[in-house]
Amino acid sequence: MLRVAIQMDPVESVNIESDTTWLMATTAQDRGHALWIYDFRTLALEDGRLFCRARPATLRQTQGDHVSFGEEVRLDLSKDVDVILMRQDPPFDMAYVTATYLLETVHPQTLVVNDPAEVRSAPEKLLATRFPGLQPPTLISSDPVALLDFHRRHGDVVLKPLHGAAGSGVVRLKADDPNLEALIEIHAAGSRDPLVIQKFIPAVSAGDKRIILIDGEPVGAINRVPAKDQVRSNLRVGGTAAPVELTPRDREICAAIGPTLRERGLLFVGIDVIGDYLTEINVTSPTGAQQLKRFSGVDAAALMWDAIESKRVPSA
């Protein structure tokens, strides 16, 4: 039995039919592992030891009555648990970054999935830039001159916040669109983060592929098809999930990035591929495992726990 603490958003509000963290948690429970769930806001570092307030959880597959809690306890995360799943949703803001610093104090004595230092060093849209030839033309900058020049050179583009998630703030700008300068000003009024501007990939109309990798190896994919006349394919903003097979180009992309993911301790990763191009490498709280299992029978959560169990000797 492994002792597992899950750092996540309120489990009471998850959709048990689609949530990847739920599948991870129920798979762990089915394997006999003990579960605690906690909010990252309860993390407390004192005298070099990291604690949290957590509740033991029992899960069941009945939406609305899917969790029961035991009495809250104070866990010493370096001694009382074997594995921590860091699964709270973005935004990837300073609160998120601080949580990675705190969890870094117990990893790898307690295995944190994904490695918190590497999560901090690998924002989704930045990590992809480390692999030349895999991305479409892309610029990351806060400089209006650079952003406007990229738009002039590439014409049809997509603009998105660097640390955005789930399709939030993604805008398509065609070659003759005059709104880029105003959008830069609006973004700058509320954030000091850079923007990402990327050449538009027409193949997005056929779908944005989510490929799940476990310890650097691709295990399967789903296709996320945008609604008609929409550029965003994320499931949270109206995209539709559909089955899809990995292409030779998908496998080429995975082979190029897989060793780096494995070396960095990024055990559960979801990458986004549109046409022949890698657009993002998602390491914070990747989704898609339930849809993958439904469409193909491939259980990414079970494969994840196989990998974790191979790295951790269960406690008696």
Secondary structure, DSSP 8 states (H G I E B T S, - for coil): --EEEEE-S-GGG--TTT-HHHHHHHHHHHTT-EEEEE-GGG-EEETTEEEEEEEEEEE-S-TTS-EEE---EEEETTTS-SEEEE------SHHHHHHHHHHHTTTTTSEEES-HHHHHT--HHHHGGGSTTSS-SEEEES-HHHHHHHHHHH-SEEEEETT--TTTT-EEE-TT---HHHHHHHHHHH--S-EEEEE--GGGGG-EEEEEEETTEEEEEEEEE--TT-S---GGGT-EEEE----HHHHHHHHHHHHHHHHTT--EEEEEEETTEEEEEE-SS---HHHHHHHH---HHHHHHHHHHHHS----
